[in-house]
Amino acid sequence: MARAGLSTERLTRAGAELADEVGFDQVTVSALARRFDVKVASLYSHVKSSQDLKTRIALLALEELADRAADAMAGRAGKDALAAFANVLRDYAREHPGRYTAARLRLDPETAAASAGVRHARMMRAILRGYDLEEPDQTHAVRLLGSVFHGYVELEASGGFSHSAPDSQESWSRILDSLDALLRNWPAAS
């Protein structure tokens, strides 16, 4: 019998909070059971395994990010849309470091296709329509933007920019300006 008050959604949210506190890699069904002061076995009626729990946290994080990005990008185009999307990722990583890590969990193809990750891809492509990029250049640009956004966020989170001037916010702004200029002047295929 399931313990009163426990549900898959409640456990997923608690797992997401735990990920933000101790790191996504440290999230397990055992750690979650300790948080609720219950036996591990009592959680298995709600989640199948630690991997299942992590997948659910990843799906939650992707959904939260997609909702925030959609709100931030509404009515924006070009550089404004690009900056809105990028700033959502950076802000989310600062607020929810464990969930941010979870959002990059490799999902099986079926789960990925049904996730909010599809919305992320659509939003990135919508941003690029403002720059008149066609395939395969759109795909190249999506990969570039993802690499820059996620790479910067990870380096900043690990303290990689905290030991030198200028401030990382100034660099972030310059990078967004540079990406906008690059996308407006995308090089022709060689």
N, CA, C and O atoms as a DFTB+ gen file, in Angstrom:
760 C
 N C O
     1  1       0.839      -1.184       0.000
     2  2       0.000       0.000       0.000
     3  2       0.882       1.245       0.000
     4  3       1.873       1.311       0.727
     5  1       0.521       2.219      -0.810
     6  2       1.306       3.444      -0.907
     7  2       1.126       4.296       0.346
     8  3       0.027       4.392       0.892
     9  1       2.197       4.901       0.785
    10  2       2.157       5.761       1.962
    11  2       1.350       7.018       1.639
    12  3       1.530       7.625       0.583
    13  1       0.474       7.396       2.543
    14  2      -0.371       8.567       2.348
    15  2       0.485       9.802       2.096
    16  3       1.481      10.026       2.783
    17  1       0.103      10.575       1.138
    18  2       0.802      11.809       0.841
    19  2       1.924      11.682      -0.163
    20  3       2.371      12.691      -0.709
    21  1       2.395      10.479      -0.424
    22  2       3.442      10.301      -1.417
    23  2       2.812      10.048      -2.777
    24  3       1.851       9.289      -2.907
    25  1       3.360      10.684      -3.760
    26  2       2.919      10.484      -5.136
    27  2       4.141      10.622      -6.036
    28  3       5.180      11.125      -5.611
    29  1       4.012      10.182      -7.256
    30  2       5.118      10.303      -8.205
    31  2       5.494      11.771      -8.385
    32  3       6.675      12.115      -8.414
    33  1       4.489      12.630      -8.505
    34  2       4.767      14.057      -8.699
    35  2       5.468      14.654      -7.479
    36  3       6.430      15.409      -7.622
    37  1       4.990      14.319      -6.287
    38  2       5.613      14.865      -5.078
    39  2       7.051      14.376      -4.944
    40  3       7.935      15.144      -4.565
    41  1       7.286      13.116      -5.248
    42  2       8.642      12.573      -5.168
    43  2       9.549      13.205      -6.222
    44  3      10.721      13.475      -5.957
    45  1       9.007      13.440      -7.412
    46  2       9.801      14.079      -8.471
    47  2      10.206      15.484      -8.060
    48  3      11.359      15.878      -8.230
    49  1       9.261      16.236      -7.521
    50  2       9.569      17.606      -7.083
    51  2      10.568      17.603      -5.927
    52  3      11.478      18.432      -5.882
    53  1      10.394      16.673      -5.002
    54  2      11.333      16.570      -3.885
    55  2      12.711      16.153      -4.398
    56  3      13.731      16.633      -3.903
    57  1      12.743      15.274      -5.375
    58  2      14.010      14.877      -5.983
    59  2      14.685      16.051      -6.679
    60  3      15.909      16.183      -6.640
    61  1      13.880      16.909      -7.321
    62  2      14.430      18.100      -7.975
    63  2      15.016      19.064      -6.946
    64  3      16.077      19.646      -7.168
    65  1      14.324      19.229      -5.825
    66  2      14.845      20.083      -4.754
    67  2      16.142      19.501      -4.193
    68  3      17.100      20.226      -3.924
    69  1      16.152      18.188      -4.024
    70  2      17.358      17.520      -3.538
    71  2      18.514      17.720      -4.520
    72  3      19.648      17.966      -4.108
    73  1      18.227      17.615      -5.802
    74  2      19.263      17.822      -6.825
    75  2      19.857      19.220      -6.720
    76  3      21.068      19.395      -6.857
    77  1      19.013      20.212      -6.478
    78  2      19.509      21.587      -6.341
    79  2      20.368      21.756      -5.090
    80  3      21.292      22.569      -5.067
    81  1      20.060      20.990      -4.061
    82  2      20.791      21.104      -2.798
    83  2      22.116      20.350      -2.807
    84  3      23.131      20.875      -2.349
    85  1      22.113      19.116      -3.327
    86  2      23.298      18.257      -3.194
    87  2      23.933      17.873      -4.528
    88  3      24.998      17.255      -4.548
    89  1      23.306      18.225      -5.621
    90  2      23.818      17.862      -6.938
    91  2      23.016      16.721      -7.536
    92  3      22.623      15.790      -6.832
    93  1      22.780      16.796      -8.815
    94  2      21.956      15.810      -9.511
    95  2      22.537      14.408      -9.412
    96  3      21.788      13.436      -9.309
    97  1      23.844      14.291      -9.443
    98  2      24.485      12.972      -9.371
    99  2      24.241      12.271      -8.044
   100  3      24.337      11.047      -7.964
   101  1      23.929      13.029      -7.009
   102  2      23.714      12.460      -5.680
   103  2      22.269      12.023      -5.429
   104  3      21.963      11.468      -4.374
   105  1      21.393      12.269      -6.382
   106  2      19.975      11.927      -6.202
   107  2      19.773      10.435      -6.442
   108  3      20.093       9.906      -7.507
   109  1      19.234       9.774      -5.423
   110  2      18.898       8.354      -5.499
   111  2      17.570       8.137      -4.782
   112  3      17.106       8.993      -4.029
   113  1      16.973       6.987      -5.028
   114  2      15.753       6.640      -4.307
   115  2      16.063       6.555      -2.807
   116  3      15.241       6.960      -1.985
   117  1      17.222       6.039      -2.451
   118  2      17.611       5.945      -1.036
   119  2      17.701       7.324      -0.387
   120  3      17.206       7.522       0.723
   121  1      18.324       8.268      -1.067
   122  2      18.435       9.623      -0.530
   123  2      17.061      10.256      -0.375
   124  3      16.806      10.974       0.592
   125  1      16.187       9.992      -1.317
   126  2      14.833      10.538      -1.247
   127  2      14.048       9.886      -0.105
   128  3      13.282      10.560       0.583
   129  1      14.232       8.600       0.095
   130  2      13.564       7.912       1.201
   131  2      13.996       8.513       2.542
   132  3      13.174       8.699       3.439
   133  1      15.283       8.812       2.671
   134  2      15.773       9.447       3.901
   135  2      15.103      10.808       4.106
   136  3      14.771      11.184       5.231
   137  1      14.912      11.529       3.023
   138  2      14.294      12.848       3.099
   139  2      12.863      12.759       3.646
   140  3      12.425      13.634       4.393
   141  1      12.148      11.709       3.274
   142  2      10.767      11.519       3.730
   143  2      10.670      10.642       4.974
   144  3       9.582      10.407       5.500
   145  1      11.828      10.162       5.437
   146  2      11.882       9.282       6.602
   147  2      10.982       8.054       6.417
   148  3      10.174       7.700       7.276
   149  1      11.164       7.426       5.252
   150  2      10.425       6.201       4.929
   151  2      11.415       5.162       4.430
   152  3      12.560       5.480       4.108
   153  1      10.966       3.935       4.370
   154  2      11.793       2.868       3.815
   155  2      11.837       3.003       2.297
   156  3      10.861       3.419       1.672
   157  1      12.970       2.650       1.715
   158  2      13.164       2.740       0.265
   159  2      12.048       1.997      -0.470
   160  3      11.524       2.482      -1.472
   161  1      11.696       0.828       0.033
   162  2      10.684       0.002      -0.637
   163  2       9.356       0.738      -0.798
   164  3       8.618       0.475      -1.748
   165  1       9.043       1.650       0.112
   166  2       7.762       2.355       0.017
   167  2       7.729       3.348      -1.149
   168  3       6.656       3.805      -1.541
   169  1       8.882       3.679      -1.698
   170  2       8.909       4.604      -2.842
   171  2       8.773       3.884      -4.179
   172  3       8.432       4.500      -5.188
   173  1       9.037       2.585      -4.185
   174  2       9.034       1.857      -5.442
   175  2       7.646       1.679      -6.054
   176  3       7.536       1.223      -7.193
   177  1       6.598       2.023      -5.334
   178  2       5.277       2.019      -5.953
   179  2       5.047       3.315      -6.740
   180  3       4.057       3.444      -7.462
   181  1       5.972       4.274      -6.593
   182  2       5.850       5.561      -7.284
   183  2       6.936       5.778      -8.331
   184  3       6.682       6.377      -9.376
   185  1       8.138       5.297      -8.056
   186  2       9.247       5.369      -9.010
   187  2       9.898       3.989      -9.097
   188  3      10.003       3.277      -8.098
   189  1      10.326       3.627     -10.287
   190  2      10.860       2.276     -10.508
   191  2      12.282       2.101     -10.006
   192  3      12.667       1.019      -9.561
   193  1      13.070       3.188     -10.082
   194  2      14.492       3.100      -9.769
   195  2      15.052       4.512      -9.646
   196  3      14.356       5.498      -9.892
   197  1      16.310       4.587      -9.264
   198  2      16.961       5.904      -9.226
   199  2      17.032       6.503     -10.625
   200  3      16.895       7.716     -10.783
   201  1      17.243       5.671     -11.639
   202  2      17.278       6.175     -13.015
   203  2      15.923       6.721     -13.433
   204  3      15.849       7.756     -14.095
   205  1      14.857       6.039     -13.055
   206  2      13.505       6.518     -13.341
   207  2      13.275       7.865     -12.657
   208  3      12.726       8.784     -13.264
   209  1      13.691       7.982     -11.406
   210  2      13.567       9.244     -10.682
   211  2      14.336      10.346     -11.393
   212  3      13.815      11.448     -11.568
   213  1      15.562      10.067     -11.804
   214  2      16.372      11.074     -12.501
   215  2      15.735      11.475     -13.826
   216  3      15.756      12.648     -14.199
   217  1      15.179      10.517     -14.527
   218  2      14.500      10.832     -15.790
   219  2      13.319      11.753     -15.531
   220  3      13.101      12.712     -16.272
   221  1      12.565      11.470     -14.494
   222  2      11.409      12.313     -14.156
   223  2      11.851      13.733     -13.776
   224  3      11.190      14.707     -14.135
   225  1      12.952      13.841     -13.061
   226  2      13.480      15.165     -12.703
   227  2      13.926      15.891     -13.975
   228  3      13.684      17.088     -14.123
   229  1      14.570      15.177     -14.882
   230  2      14.987      15.779     -16.152
   231  2      13.788      16.301     -16.924
   232  3      13.828      17.406     -17.465
   233  1      12.722      15.514     -16.978
   234  2      11.518      15.939     -17.699
   235  2      10.885      17.163     -17.049
   236  3      10.414      18.065     -17.742
   237  1      10.874      17.195     -15.722
   238  2      10.363      18.364     -15.001
   239  2      11.204      19.595     -15.334
   240  3      10.660      20.661     -15.623
   241  1      12.516      19.450     -15.292
   242  2      13.408      20.583     -15.572
   243  2      13.229      21.076     -17.003
   244  3      13.186      22.284     -17.235
   245  1      13.124      20.171     -17.954
   246  2      12.914      20.575     -19.353
   247  2      11.602      21.350     -19.495
   248  3      11.530      22.339     -20.225
   249  1      10.579      20.895     -18.799
   250  2       9.280      21.574     -18.845
   251  2       9.370      22.971     -18.228
   252  3       8.873      23.942     -18.797
   253  1      10.002      23.060     -17.069
   254  2      10.150      24.361     -16.422
   255  2      10.936      25.329     -17.304
   256  3      10.549      26.488     -17.460
   257  1      12.022      24.860     -17.870
   258  2      12.832      25.706     -18.754
   259  2      12.052      26.151     -19.983
   260  3      12.111      27.317     -20.373
   261  1      11.324      25.226     -20.587
   262  2      10.542      25.562     -21.787
   263  2       9.478      26.608     -21.464
   264  3       9.269      27.545     -22.235
   265  1       8.814      26.448     -20.332
   266  2       7.787      27.422     -19.948
   267  2       8.403      28.797     -19.725
   268  3       7.866      29.803     -20.188
   269  1       9.524      28.842     -19.019
   270  2      10.191      30.127     -18.774
   271  2      10.668      30.770     -20.075
   272  3      10.498      31.972     -20.282
   273  1      11.259      29.967     -20.938
   274  2      11.765      30.505     -22.204
   275  2      10.626      31.017     -23.071
   276  3      10.735      32.087     -23.671
   277  1       9.541      30.269     -23.142
   278  2       8.396      30.715     -23.947
   279  2       7.862      32.042     -23.431
   280  3       7.564      32.940     -24.219
   281  1       7.739      32.173     -22.118
   282  2       7.272      33.441     -21.541
   283  2       8.240      34.574     -21.844
   284  3       7.819      35.674     -22.203
   285  1       9.528      34.314     -21.702
   286  2      10.533      35.356     -21.923
   287  2      10.621      35.773     -23.387
   288  3      10.898      36.934     -23.690
   289  1      10.387      34.829     -24.294
   290  2      10.538      35.111     -25.720
   291  2       9.272      35.667     -26.369
   292  3       9.326      36.158     -27.497
   293  1       8.157      35.598     -25.689
   294  2       6.885      36.021     -26.279
   295  2       6.984      37.436     -26.836
   296  3       7.339      38.375     -26.123
   297  1       6.668      37.573     -28.114
   298  2       6.665      38.874     -28.769
   299  2       8.041      39.402     -29.135
   300  3       8.158      40.554     -29.555
   301  1       9.078      38.604     -28.990
   302  2      10.439      39.056     -29.295
   303  2      10.961      38.355     -30.540
   304  3      10.516      37.262     -30.892
   305  1      11.896      38.994     -31.185
   306  2      12.532      38.410     -32.368
   307  2      13.995      38.840     -32.397
   308  3      14.419      39.729     -31.659
   309  1      14.743      38.186     -33.265
   310  2      16.142      38.547     -33.460
   311  2      16.943      38.479     -32.174
   312  3      16.814      37.541     -31.388
   313  1      17.776      39.497     -31.975
   314  2      18.663      39.519     -30.818
   315  2      17.890      39.493     -29.509
   316  3      18.338      38.875     -28.543
   317  1      16.735      40.154     -29.460
   318  2      15.949      40.157     -28.225
   319  2      15.497      38.746     -27.854
   320  3      15.534      38.375     -26.681
   321  1      15.076      37.965     -28.833
   322  2      14.664      36.580     -28.579
   323  2      15.868      35.727     -28.192
   324  3      15.790      34.903     -27.281
   325  1      16.970      35.933     -28.885
   326  2      18.202      35.199     -28.587
   327  2      18.633      35.451     -27.141
   328  3      18.932      34.509     -26.407
   329  1      18.664      36.702     -26.741
   330  2      19.077      37.057     -25.379
   331  2      18.083      36.533     -24.349
   332  3      18.486      36.066     -23.284
   333  1      16.798      36.605     -24.652
   334  2      15.783      36.112     -23.713
   335  2      15.981      34.622     -23.461
   336  3      15.961      34.177     -22.313
   337  1      16.172      33.853     -24.525
   338  2      16.373      32.411     -24.385
   339  2      17.647      32.124     -23.588
   340  3      17.635      31.323     -22.653
   341  1      18.723      32.771     -23.958
   342  2      20.013      32.551     -23.292
   343  2      19.950      32.930     -21.820
   344  3      20.481      32.216     -20.969
   345  1      19.308      34.042     -21.519
   346  2      19.224      34.489     -20.127
   347  2      18.369      33.559     -19.276
   348  3      18.641      33.381     -18.089
   349  1      17.341      32.966     -19.871
   350  2      16.540      31.986     -19.134
   351  2      17.416      30.801     -18.739
   352  3      17.369      30.351     -17.594
   353  1      18.212      30.292     -19.675
   354  2      19.087      29.167     -19.353
   355  2      20.058      29.528     -18.226
   356  3      20.226      28.770     -17.270
   357  1      20.679      30.673     -18.351
   358  2      21.675      31.091     -17.354
   359  2      21.033      31.314     -15.989
   360  3      21.557      30.865     -14.969
   361  1      19.906      32.003     -15.975
   362  2      19.231      32.262     -14.705
   363  2      18.748      30.969     -14.053
   364  3      18.862      30.802     -12.839
   365  1      18.212      30.062     -14.856
   366  2      17.730      28.788     -14.328
   367  2      18.883      27.990     -13.724
   368  3      18.734      27.381     -12.664
   369  1      20.020      27.996     -14.392
   370  2      21.193      27.280     -13.881
   371  2      21.647      27.853     -12.541
   372  3      22.101      27.115     -11.666
   373  1      21.526      29.147     -12.387
   374  2      21.909      29.777     -11.121
   375  2      20.903      29.445     -10.012
   376  3      21.292      29.163      -8.878
   377  1      19.626      29.480     -10.344
   378  2      18.576      29.222      -9.357
   379  2      18.451      27.742      -9.012
   380  3      18.211      27.377      -7.861
   381  1      18.618      26.900     -10.022
   382  2      18.370      25.465      -9.871
   383  2      19.513      24.649     -10.490
   384  3      19.327      24.010     -11.526
   385  1      20.676      24.669      -9.866
   386  2      21.830      23.996     -10.487
   387  2      21.626      22.501     -10.715
   388  3      22.068      21.970     -11.733
   389  1      20.976      21.827      -9.796
   390  2      20.737      20.393      -9.976
   391  2      19.749      20.110     -11.087
   392  3      19.946      19.186     -11.876
   393  1      18.702      20.888     -11.153
   394  2      17.712      20.716     -12.218
   395  2      18.322      21.055     -13.575
   396  3      18.046      20.396     -14.578
   397  1      19.152      22.088     -13.590
   398  2      19.816      22.449     -14.848
   399  2      20.641      21.270     -15.358
   400  3      20.600      20.944     -16.545
   401  1      21.385      20.639     -14.463
   402  2      22.147      19.449     -14.845
   403  2      21.210      18.350     -15.324
   404  3      21.489      17.669     -16.311
   405  1      20.104      18.184     -14.623
   406  2      19.127      17.156     -14.999
   407  2      18.580      17.383     -16.404
   408  3      18.342      16.428     -17.144
   409  1      18.384      18.632     -16.766
   410  2      17.807      18.946     -18.079
   411  2      18.700      18.478     -19.220
   412  3      18.241      18.376     -20.358
   413  1      19.953      18.196     -18.937
   414  2      20.875      17.729     -19.969
   415  2      21.094      16.218     -19.909
   416  3      21.966      15.685     -20.596
   417  1      20.297      15.527     -19.082
   418  2      20.393      14.074     -19.008
   419  2      20.044      13.459     -20.363
   420  3      19.063      13.842     -20.999
   421  1      20.851      12.515     -20.782
   422  2      20.570      11.823     -22.045
   423  2      19.340      10.933     -21.858
   424  3      19.324      10.040     -21.011
   425  1      18.324      11.194     -22.658
   426  2      17.072      10.446     -22.594
   427  2      17.004       9.461     -23.746
   428  3      17.607       9.682     -24.796
   429  1      16.270       8.376     -23.549
   430  2      16.077       7.461     -24.673
   431  2      15.248       8.191     -25.730
   432  3      14.515       9.123     -25.399
   433  1      15.355       7.780     -26.999
   434  2      14.705       8.524     -28.084
   435  2      13.198       8.725     -27.905
   436  3      12.678       9.797     -28.216
   437  1      12.507       7.723     -27.416
   438  2      11.057       7.840     -27.243
   439  2      10.708       8.865     -26.166
   440  3       9.814       9.689     -26.357
   441  1      11.403       8.815     -25.052
   442  2      11.173       9.767     -23.967
   443  2      11.547      11.177     -24.415
   444  3      10.826      12.133     -24.127
   445  1      12.655      11.308     -25.106
   446  2      13.086      12.622     -25.592
   447  2      12.059      13.222     -26.547
   448  3      11.762      14.415     -26.480
   449  1      11.525      12.396     -27.428
   450  2      10.550      12.879     -28.418
   451  2       9.263      13.358     -27.762
   452  3       8.569      14.209     -28.317
   453  1       8.936      12.826     -26.594
   454  2       7.712      13.208     -25.885
   455  2       7.968      14.285     -24.834
   456  3       7.044      14.692     -24.130
   457  1       9.198      14.745     -24.721
   458  2       9.569      15.690     -23.659
   459  2       9.459      17.140     -24.137
   460  3       9.236      17.409     -25.317
   461  1       9.619      18.051     -23.202
   462  2       9.646      19.479     -23.530
   463  2      10.932      19.868     -24.246
   464  3      11.069      21.009     -24.688
   465  1      11.872      18.942     -24.366
   466  2      13.065      19.210     -25.161
   467  2      12.708      19.567     -26.595
   468  3      13.416      20.336     -27.246
   469  1      11.615      19.008     -27.079
   470  2      11.135      19.331     -28.429
   471  2      10.752      20.812     -28.497
   472  3      11.007      21.473     -29.503
   473  1      10.147      21.326     -27.438
   474  2       9.805      22.755     -27.397
   475  2      11.062      23.617     -27.422
   476  3      11.088      24.666     -28.066
   477  1      12.105      23.175     -26.721
   478  2      13.380      23.913     -26.732
   479  2      13.895      24.019     -28.169
   480  3      14.292      25.093     -28.622
   481  1      13.882      22.900     -28.867
   482  2      14.375      22.889     -30.249
   483  2      13.541      23.809     -31.128
   484  3      14.084      24.539     -31.957
   485  1      12.236      23.778     -30.951
   486  2      11.363      24.663     -31.752
   487  2      11.654      26.127     -31.465
   488  3      11.673      26.953     -32.378
   489  1      11.882      26.448     -30.196
   490  2      12.180      27.844     -29.851
   491  2      13.512      28.281     -30.448
   492  3      13.632      29.402     -30.942
   493  1      14.512      27.405     -30.406
   494  2      15.801      27.746     -31.013
   495  2      15.629      27.986     -32.508
   496  3      16.190      28.933     -33.060
   497  1      14.859      27.134     -33.155
   498  2      14.635      27.303     -34.597
   499  2      13.834      28.573     -34.874
   500  3      14.062      29.237     -35.885
   501  1      12.910      28.914     -33.997
   502  2      12.146      30.153     -34.159
   503  2      13.075      31.367     -34.065
   504  3      12.936      32.323     -34.828
   505  1      14.017      31.320     -33.130
   506  2      14.999      32.405     -33.027
   507  2      15.761      32.526     -34.342
   508  3      15.976      33.632     -34.838
   509  1      16.166      31.405     -34.900
   510  2      17.003      31.417     -36.106
   511  2      16.234      31.842     -37.356
   512  3      16.834      32.307     -38.326
   513  1      14.929      31.687     -37.337
   514  2      14.146      32.185     -38.486
   515  2      14.304      33.690     -38.624
   516  3      14.242      34.226     -39.730
   517  1      14.510      34.372     -37.500
   518  2      14.740      35.811     -37.531
   519  2      16.067      36.187     -38.179
   520  3      16.310      37.359     -38.468
   521  1      16.922      35.198     -38.405
   522  2      18.215      35.442     -39.039
   523  2      18.278      34.860     -40.455
   524  3      19.344      34.845     -41.071
   525  1      17.164      34.389     -40.964
   526  2      17.068      33.846     -42.324
   527  2      18.060      32.721     -42.593
   528  3      18.667      32.670     -43.663
   529  1      18.226      31.834     -41.643
   530  2      19.099      30.684     -41.854
   531  2      18.267      29.496     -42.326
   532  3      17.211      29.205     -41.765
   533  1      18.740      28.834     -43.333
   534  2      18.097      27.626     -43.858
   535  2      18.931      26.423     -43.445
   536  3      20.052      26.567     -42.956
   537  1      18.373      25.237     -43.648
   538  2      19.131      24.007     -43.376
   539  2      20.231      23.844     -44.413
   540  3      20.019      24.245     -45.557
   541  1      21.362      23.298     -44.099
   542  2      21.774      22.742     -42.807
   543  2      22.350      23.794     -41.852
   544  3      22.766      23.469     -40.740
   545  1      22.369      25.053     -42.292
   546  2      22.957      26.091     -41.447
   547  2      22.203      26.266     -40.132
   548  3      22.809      26.588     -39.109
   549  1      20.877      26.055     -40.151
   550  2      20.121      26.146     -38.896
   551  2      20.641      25.143     -37.880
   552  3      20.839      25.480     -36.713
   553  1      20.860      23.923     -38.319
   554  2      21.355      22.896     -37.404
   555  2      22.741      23.262     -36.878
   556  3      23.019      23.093     -35.690
   557  1      23.600      23.756     -37.746
   558  2      24.934      24.195     -37.300
   559  2      24.804      25.312     -36.256
   560  3      25.512      25.317     -35.249
   561  1      23.897      26.249     -36.509
   562  2      23.712      27.374     -35.590
   563  2      23.128      26.920     -34.252
   564  3      23.537      27.414     -33.201
   565  1      22.178      25.983     -34.281
   566  2      21.615      25.446     -33.037
   567  2      22.726      24.817     -32.203
   568  3      22.787      25.018     -30.990
   569  1      23.592      24.067     -32.844
   570  2      24.699      23.417     -32.130
   571  2      25.673      24.441     -31.563
   572  3      26.162      24.287     -30.444
   573  1      25.951      25.478     -32.329
   574  2      26.838      26.540     -31.856
   575  2      26.235      27.234     -30.641
   576  3      26.902      27.398     -29.620
   577  1      24.987      27.636     -30.751
   578  2      24.346      28.346     -29.642
   579  2      24.286      27.471     -28.387
   580  3      24.596      27.933     -27.289
   581  1      23.896      26.233     -28.550
   582  2      23.847      25.328     -27.400
   583  2      25.203      25.175     -26.751
   584  3      25.319      25.175     -25.525
   585  1      26.227      25.044     -27.572
   586  2      27.586      24.900     -27.044
   587  2      28.016      26.131     -26.259
   588  3      28.584      26.019     -25.173
   589  1      27.745      27.294     -26.811
   590  2      28.139      28.533     -26.144
   591  2      27.341      28.725     -24.862
   592  3      27.917      28.983     -23.805
   593  1      26.013      28.601     -24.947
   594  2      25.178      28.835     -23.759
   595  2      25.544      27.876     -22.631
   596  3      25.825      28.294     -21.507
   597  1      25.537      26.597     -22.946
   598  2      25.778      25.606     -21.894
   599  2      27.236      25.634     -21.420
   600  3      27.503      25.472     -20.229
   601  1      28.156      25.836     -22.326
   602  2      29.558      25.914     -21.930
   603  2      29.819      27.089     -21.007
   604  3      30.508      26.952     -19.997
   605  1      29.273      28.239     -21.351
   606  2      29.472      29.427     -20.523
   607  2      28.871      29.222     -19.140
   608  3      29.501      29.506     -18.122
   609  1      27.632      28.720     -19.125
   610  2      26.948      28.508     -17.849
   611  2      27.739      27.544     -16.960
   612  3      27.872      27.777     -15.759
   613  1      28.256      26.476     -17.538
   614  2      29.010      25.503     -16.746
   615  2      30.328      26.088     -16.240
   616  3      30.700      25.877     -15.085
   617  1      31.030      26.819     -17.096
   618  2      32.279      27.441     -16.656
   619  2      32.029      28.477     -15.565
   620  3      32.782      28.560     -14.594
   621  1      30.985      29.255     -15.727
   622  2      30.651      30.263     -14.720
   623  2      30.271      29.595     -13.397
   624  3      30.709      30.032     -12.333
   625  1      29.465      28.547     -13.460
   626  2      29.028      27.847     -12.241
   627  2      30.198      27.222     -11.498
   628  3      30.180      27.128     -10.271
   629  1      31.205      26.799     -12.230
   630  2      32.361      26.163     -11.578
   631  2      33.386      27.181     -11.084
   632  3      34.435      26.807     -10.560
   633  1      33.082      28.462     -11.250
   634  2      33.990      29.505     -10.769
   635  2      35.058      29.897     -11.756
   636  3      36.000      30.607     -11.407
   637  1      34.921      29.442     -12.987
   638  2      35.945      29.684     -13.990
   639  2      36.176      31.139     -14.349
   640  3      37.227      31.486     -14.888
   641  1      35.203      31.998     -14.054
   642  2      35.349      33.415     -14.410
   643  2      35.463      34.320     -13.186
   644  3      35.451      35.545     -13.316
   645  1      35.571      33.734     -12.019
   646  2      35.512      34.541     -10.800
   647  2      36.860      35.121     -10.375
   648  3      36.936      35.840      -9.379
   649  1      37.906      34.820     -11.110
   650  2      39.236      35.255     -10.679
   651  2      39.843      36.347     -11.558
   652  3      41.022      36.677     -11.427
   653  1      39.030      36.901     -12.449
   654  2      39.592      37.930     -13.325
   655  2      38.514      38.918     -13.756
   656  3      37.320      38.619     -13.734
   657  1      38.965      40.085     -14.143
   658  2      38.089      41.122     -14.690
   659  2      38.099      40.954     -16.204
   660  3      39.061      40.409     -16.746
   661  1      37.089      41.394     -16.886
   662  2      35.878      42.063     -16.403
   663  2      34.886      41.067     -15.806
   664  3      35.079      39.853     -15.863
   665  1      33.833      41.615     -15.240
   666  2      32.776      40.816     -14.628
   667  2      32.161      39.877     -15.663
   668  3      32.074      40.216     -16.843
   669  1      31.739      38.705     -15.220
   670  2      31.192      37.712     -16.158
   671  2      29.925      38.207     -16.850
   672  3      29.633      37.781     -17.967
   673  1      29.173      39.093     -16.213
   674  2      27.978      39.646     -16.864
   675  2      28.371      40.468     -18.087
   676  3      27.697      40.422     -19.116
   677  1      29.445      41.206     -17.972
   678  2      29.912      41.999     -19.120
   679  2      30.319      41.073     -20.268
   680  3      29.995      41.332     -21.427
   681  1      31.023      40.005     -19.940
   682  2      31.406      39.040     -20.978
   683  2      30.165      38.408     -21.604
   684  3      30.089      38.260     -22.824
   685  1      29.198      38.037     -20.773
   686  2      27.952      37.420     -21.268
   687  2      27.254      38.341     -22.262
   688  3      26.818      37.899     -23.325
   689  1      27.151      39.608     -21.920
   690  2      26.518      40.577     -22.823
   691  2      27.277      40.692     -24.139
   692  3      26.670      40.753     -25.209
   693  1      28.591      40.721     -24.059
   694  2      29.413      40.806     -25.274
   695  2      29.274      39.549     -26.120
   696  3      29.254      39.619     -27.348
   697  1      29.180      38.416     -25.470
   698  2      29.010      37.153     -26.205
   699  2      27.674      37.154     -26.939
   700  3      27.606      36.750     -28.100
   701  1      26.617      37.601     -26.277
   702  2      25.311      37.649     -26.948
   703  2      25.341      38.613     -28.135
   704  3      24.764      38.326     -29.183
   705  1      26.012      39.750     -27.971
   706  2      26.181      40.691     -29.092
   707  2      26.937      40.022     -30.240
   708  3      26.576      40.173     -31.407
   709  1      27.975      39.292     -29.895
   710  2      28.793      38.623     -30.914
   711  2      28.016      37.525     -31.628
   712  3      28.130      37.368     -32.844
   713  1      27.228      36.766     -30.874
   714  2      26.410      35.724     -31.507
   715  2      25.386      36.333     -32.452
   716  3      25.153      35.816     -33.545
   717  1      24.779      37.431     -32.028
   718  2      23.829      38.123     -32.898
   719  2      24.516      38.570     -34.192
   720  3      23.978      38.370     -35.281
   721  1      25.694      39.169     -34.075
   722  2      26.430      39.614     -35.265
   723  2      26.797      38.430     -36.160
   724  3      26.686      38.515     -37.383
   725  1      27.229      37.336     -35.555
   726  2      27.572      36.139     -36.334
   727  2      26.349      35.607     -37.073
   728  3      26.431      35.282     -38.257
   729  1      25.223      35.517     -36.384
   730  2      24.028      34.966     -37.024
   731  2      23.520      35.875     -38.150
   732  3      22.990      35.389     -39.149
   733  1      23.680      37.184     -37.990
   734  2      23.277      38.116     -39.060
   735  2      24.220      38.034     -40.261
   736  3      23.842      38.396     -41.375
   737  1      25.436      37.565     -40.036
   738  2      26.444      37.486     -41.088
   739  2      26.968      36.060     -41.229
   740  3      28.170      35.851     -41.390
   741  1      26.081      35.094     -41.171
   742  2      26.464      33.691     -41.206
   743  2      27.278      33.398     -42.449
   744  3      26.859      33.750     -43.551
   745  1      28.421      32.768     -42.304
   746  2      29.272      32.507     -43.468
   747  2      28.654      31.474     -44.415
   748  3      27.993      30.531     -43.979
   749  1      28.878      31.666     -45.688
   750  2      28.421      30.706     -46.681
   751  2      29.260      29.429     -46.559
   752  3      30.416      29.459     -46.139
   753  1      28.650      28.326     -46.934
   754  2      29.369      27.050     -46.904
   755  2      30.563      27.105     -47.839
   756  3      30.497      27.691     -48.920
   757  1      31.660      26.486     -47.409
   758  2      32.850      26.524     -48.257
   759  2      32.851      25.366     -49.226
   760  3      33.778      25.230     -50.025
